[in-house]
Amino acid sequence: MNRKALSLLTASGAALLLAACAVGPKAPDPTIPVQGQGAFIGSQSASVSTEAARDDWWRLYDDATLDGLIQQALTENNELEAAAANLRAVRASLSEARSGRFPTTTTSANANRSRSSTITNPAANGAKLPEVETYDVGLDVSYEVDLFGRVESSIRAARNDAAAAAAALEVVRVTVAAETARAYADTCSANAQIVVAERTIDLQSKTVDLTQRLLDGGSGNGLDVARARAALEQTRAGLPPLRAQRDGALYRLATLTGRTPAEASEAARACQSPPRLSHPIPVGDGATLLARRPDVRQAEARLAAAAARVNVATANLFPSIRLGGSLGSTALDGSDLGEDANFRFSFGPLISWSFPNVWAARARIKQADAQSDAALATFDQTVLTALQETETALSAYANELDRRSALRIARDQAATAARLSRLRFDAGADSFLTVLDAERTLAGADSSLAASEAQVVTYQIALFKALAGGWDQAPDPEA
């Protein structure tokens, strides 16, 4: 008879489980604007191509030092380690949610020696009652029948939380790769600008020496010497900020790669020119961008999780049904626990319904529904932001390339003007003020060109970051 009862209990549970379904509204369907799925507005530039974007974009620079630094950062960066730990924690929560699919079991065993009070037992007539020993072992089993989908909706929410955490890890990886490349490029660019400043200082020092010799020889004047020295010191004053900029970038690079400033890369410190690309940047199109951007996938996963929590809150409006059973043995002597006469059992459903608190349940549904609406709006905004960042980066890069081309022409013309003015001064056709003005123009042109070279690399890296390179395909959150 006991086996028949247990079989009936099992069959009933299976039937109820098959009938389980989620209650509440369907999840919102996130949509991608059609206008954002085609070619980028800025893809018409010759500096980019519509080929698929690369994950390992930094290899396009063909710089072994940069390759090593990024690999070190992707392995040693502390923010990446924290994001990976957070992912493990969320996946553990997913495992906990999945445990709701299985019965809860509790085993117990106890031995007890007791004596009742004569006050609670009037039949004793004041006599001292005997001490009694009792022994008990048992197994309790409880299973929630997910008739309204509360358990499955909780699991779906936890699964999407894990997907969002995996995408968050990719967001950090993208950022670390881009910021490492930026710190390296900033170090190299600062060194290149220092070289330009030192070359200008050398030229202006020679000019000072020339004016001083002319003055000493009686053919010059003190005004020319003062002007030449003022120009020289003005250029020298620009060196300390450049050195501080170089050191700041180097220390930032050390932090990104998990090192202290004292352990900063010597190869980066010695770099004299920013990394350069030899081919157009592959950018793909809007559809592939939105598919690869981890922040978009993170927002989508958070939306799905929020929608699942609406179902969880809705399911709480309905009764909770649990099937439970208990088996055990109770005896006055430990050796009698296995006797048939001491065997006990119970089984049956338990229905609980917090009907008096239905208003609180409905308030929780409204809260979850509002959070779902917020998640949908966040997803839509994330899509727009991804497109905006990419188009902005494409425009900034293309326009800075045009600016650099113009600055190169200006620098070449300034060099020609400085050479000709020196020749005319030597021939007595021009005053020294013309020479000084030409050299000052050349120094400014050199400095502007070096700064533009640095800005070009900065915009390149900003574009690579917008394209979301620097990550591997996310592992399955089911893992």
N, C-alpha and C positions, 0 to 999 in steps of 0.2 A: 504493500500500500504506500509505503514511503517513496519507493522508486516511482510509482505511478504519479504521486503528487509532485515530485521534483520534475518529472518529464513534462507534466502539464504546465508547471511554472516556466520551464525553459521554452516550451512552445509558445506560450503566451507572450513572453518577452521578445521572441523572434518576430512574432506577428506585429507587435507594437513598434518594434524597431523599423520594420519594413514600411510601416505607415508614417514614419517620422517625416516631417517636412518643415522647412524654415517658414516662419511667419513674418509678416512685415513687408515693406516695399522692396522692390528690386533695386539693385545697386545702380547708381547713375552711370550712364555710358559716356565716358570721356571722349571728346571728339577733337580732332586736329583740324585747324583751319585749312581749307583747300589751298588758299593763297600762300600758305607757309610750307607747302610740300614740294614746290617746284625748285627751279634753279634760283640761286641767290642773286640779288640785285647786283652785288659787287663781284660776281663771278665773271663779269665781262673783262676784267683787268687781265693783262698779259702776265701779271705776277702770280696768278693762281690758275689751277686747272680744275675741271669738273670730275676728275678721277676720284675714286673713293678715298676718304681721309684715312690716314694711318694711325694705328694705336701707338707705335713706337716712333713718333714724329721726330724726336730728337736725333735719330740716326740720319736724318736728312742733312744734318750739318756736317756729317763725317768727321766728328771730333772725338777722339778716343777719351780725352779727359772728361768731356761732358757725358759721354756714355757711362763711364765709371762712376761719376758723381750721382747720376740719376739712379743707377742700379743700387748704389749704396743708400741713397735716400729712401728708395722703395723698400729696402730691407731694414734699415735702422731708424727711420723716422718715428718719433714717439707718438705723434698724433695718429699715424697709421696704426700703431700698435694699440692705442686706446680704442680706435674705431673697430679693429678686429676683435678686441675683447668684448666690446658692446654687442657685436654681432653674435658672439658665442653665448652671451647672456640671453639675448632675445631668442635664440634657437633653443636654449634650455627651457624658456617659457613656452615655446611651441610644443616641446616634448611633454611638458606638464599639462598643457591643454589637451593633448591627444590622449592622455591617460583617462579622460572623462569617458572615452569609448568603452572602457573595460570595467568590470565589477570591482568594487572596493571590498577587500577582505581584511578581517581582523581576527587574530588568534589570541586566546587568553588562557591562562592557567593560574590557579591560585589555591593556596591552602590557608585555612583560617581556623583559629582556636578562639572560642567565644563563650560567654556566660551571660544569660539574661538577668536583668534586675528583678527582684521580687516585687517591686512596685508595678512593673509592667506585666507581671504574671500573678494575679491574686490567688490563683489555685495553689500556689506554693505555700500559702499560710505562713509567710515569714521565714520559711526554711531556705537555707542556702541551696541555690540551683546548681546542678552539675555543669561542668565545662564540656563543651561539645566541639569536636573537630569536623570540619567539612572540607571537601576537596572538589575542585571543579575544573574541567577543561572544556573548551568550546571553540567553534569556528563560526563567525558571522560573515555573511555575504550580502552586499547591497549593490544594486545596479539601477542607474537612472535610465528610464525609458525615454529616449529623446524624441518624444512624440511631436513636439513643436519646434524642434531644430535648435534648441538653445546650445547644446554641446557642439554640434557641427558648426554653428555660426561662430562660436567662441574659437574653435579650431581654425576656421577660415580667417578670422581677425588676427589670430596669432601668426598664421602662415604669412599673411601680408605684412605684418609687423617685421617678420624675419626678412622678407623681400625688401622692405624699405631700409632695414639696417644694412643689408648687403649693398644696396644702391648707395647708402650714405658712406660706406667704406670706399666705394668707387669714386665718389665725389672728393673725398680726402686724397685718394691716390692721384686723381687728375690735378688737384691743386698742388700737391707736393712735387709732382714731376714738373709742372709749369714754373713754380716758384724756385725750384732748384736751378732750372735752366736760366731763369731771370737773374738770380743772384750771381751765377757764374758769368753771364753776359754783362751784368753791371760791373763786376770786378774787372773783366777784360776791357770794357769800354772806358772805365775810369783810368786804367793804365794807358790806354791809347790816347786819351785826352791829356794825360800827364806828359806823354812823349811829345805831343804837339806843343804844349806850353813850354816844355824845356827847349825845344827847337826854336821857338819864338824868342825865348830868353837868350839863347846863344846868339841869334841874329841881332837882337837889340843890344846885347853886351858889346858886340863888335861896333855897332853904331856909336855907342857911348865912347868907346876907345878912340874911334875916328874923330869925333868932335873934340875930345880932350886933347888929342895930338894937334889938331888944327889950332886949338886955343893956345896950346903951349908954343906952337910955331909962330903965333902972331897973326894967323890968317882966319881964325875962328872967333867966336864970341861966347860969352858965358850963358846967354839965353839959349843957344842951341844945345849946350851941354846940359842945362837944367831940364829942357824939354825931353832930351833923350833919356836922361836918368828917370824922369817922371814916368815915361812910357815903360821903361824896364821894370821899375818897381810895381807899377800897376799890374803888369803881367805876372810878376813874382807873387803878388798878393792872391792870385787865382789858384796857386798850387796847393796851399793847405786844404781848402775845401775839397779839391779833387782827391787828395790823399785820404781825407776823412771819408769821403764817399766810397773810395776803393776799400778801405778797411771795414766800413759798415757792411758793404755787400759781402765781403769775405767772411765776416763773422756770422752774417745771416746764413750764408751757405753752410758754415760749420754746424749751426743749429739744425738746419734742415736735414743734414746727413747724420745727425745723432752724435755730434762731436762738440767739444768745448772750443772756444775761440783760440786757445793755445794749440789746438790740434787742427787748425784750418789747413785746407789743401795747399800745399806748396806749388803744385802744378797750376792751380787757379791764380795764386799770387803772382806767378811769373808770366801769366798770359798777357800778351801785348796788343791783341786785336780781338774784337768780338767775333763769335762764330758766324760763318756766312753760308747762305744757301746757294746751291748751284743750279737748282731746278725750281719751277713754279710750285707753289704749295697746293697739294691736292685737297679740295674742300668738299667734294660730293654735292649733295643738294639738301633741301630742307627736310625731306622725308627721312633720309638716312641720318641726318643730324639729330632729329628728335628721337629716332630709335636708339641712338647710341649715347645720348646725353643721360648720365646717371641721375641727375636731379629731376629729370622728367619722369623716369621710371620710379624714382623714390616718391614723387608726388602721386603717381598713379597707384602705387601700392598703398600709400596712406589713405587714398580715397576708398579703395576696396576694403581696407580694414575698418574705416569709419562706417561704411555701409553695412558691414557684417555686424558691427556693434549695435546698429539700429535693430537688426533682427534679434540680437540677444536681448535687448531691452524690451522688444515687443513680446518675445517668448515668455518673459517674466509676468505678463498679464495672465497667463494661463496656468493651470495647475501643474505642479511638479509631481511626477509619478515615479516611484521607486519600487522595485521588486526586491524583497529581502528574504533571507532565510538564515536560520541558526541551527547548528548541530552541536551537541555536547553531552557531557556526562557529569552528574553530581553525585557524590557518595560521602558517607561518613568515615570511610577508610580508603586510603589511597589505593589499596589493592583491589577495591571493588569498582574502580572507575570503568572497567571494561564490561561490567555486567549489564545484560539487557534491561534489567529492571531499573537501572540508574541512567539509562539513555533518555535524552530529551531532544526535541526538535520543534521548530516553528517556521512557518513561511507564509508569505502573503504580500499583497501590494500595500504601499503606503502613499496616500495622496495628500499633498499639502498645497494650499492655495492662499496666498496673502491677499484675499479679497478686501479686507478692511483697509489695506494700504494701496488700493488701486490708483488713487490719485498720485501717490508718490511714483508708482510705476509709469503712469502716463507722463509725469514730469521728466522721468529719465528718458523716455522715448523722445520727447521734444528736444531734450538736451543732445541726445545722440544724433537726431535728425539734423539739428543745427550744425553740429560738428561735421556731419557728412556734407552739408551745403558749403561749409567753410573749406573743406578738403577739395571739393570740386572747383571752387573759385581759385584756390591755391594752385591746383593743377593747370587751369586755364592760364593763370598768370605766369606760371613756370614755363609753359610753352612759349608765350609771347616774349618773355625775358630771354629765353634761349635764342630765339630768332633775332631779337634786338641786339644781343651781345655779339652774335656772329656778324650781322650786317655792319654794326659799328666797327668791329675789328677789321673787317674787309675794307671799309672806307678809310679808316685811319691808316692802315698799311699802304694802300694804293696812293693816297695823297702824300704820305711821308716819302715814298719813293720818288714822286714827282718833285717834292721839295729838295730831296737830296741831289737829284740831277741838276736842279737849278743852282744849288750851292756849290756843286763841283765846278760848274762853269764860272760862277762868281769867284771861286777860289783861284782858278787858273788865270782869270783876267786880273785879279788882284796881284798875283805873283808877277805877271807880266808888267803891270803898272809899277810895282816896287822896283823891278830890275831896271826899267827904263828911267824912272825918276832918279835912281842912283847914278846911272850913266850921265844923265843931264846935269846932275849936281856936280859930278866930277869934271864935266866939261864947262862948268860955270854958267849953264843955261838956266838953271832953276835954283831956288833957295833951298836951304836945308829943311824948311818947314814943309815943303812938298814931299821930300823924302820921308820925313817923319810921319806925315799923314798917310802916305802910301803904305808904309810898314805897319802902321796901326790898322789900316784897312785889311791888310794881308793877315795880320794876327787875328782879327775878328772873324775873317772868312775861314781861316783854319779851324778856329774854335767852333764855329757854327757847323762846319762840315763834320767835325768829329762828334759833336753832340747829335747831329742828325743820323750819323752811322749808328750810334747807340740807340736812338729812338726807333730806327728801323727794326732792329733786333727785338726791342721791347714789344713793338706792335706785332711782329711775327709770333712771338711767344703768346701774346694775348689772343691771337687768332687760333693758335694751336689749342690753347686752353678752352676757348669757346667751342671748338670742334670736339672737345672731350677726349683728347688722346691721353694715353698714359695709364690705361687700366686693362686688365684682362677680363674676359667674360665672367660675369658673376657666377659663383657656384650656386647650385640649386639650393634654395632655402629649405627644401625637404630634407637636406643632408643632416 
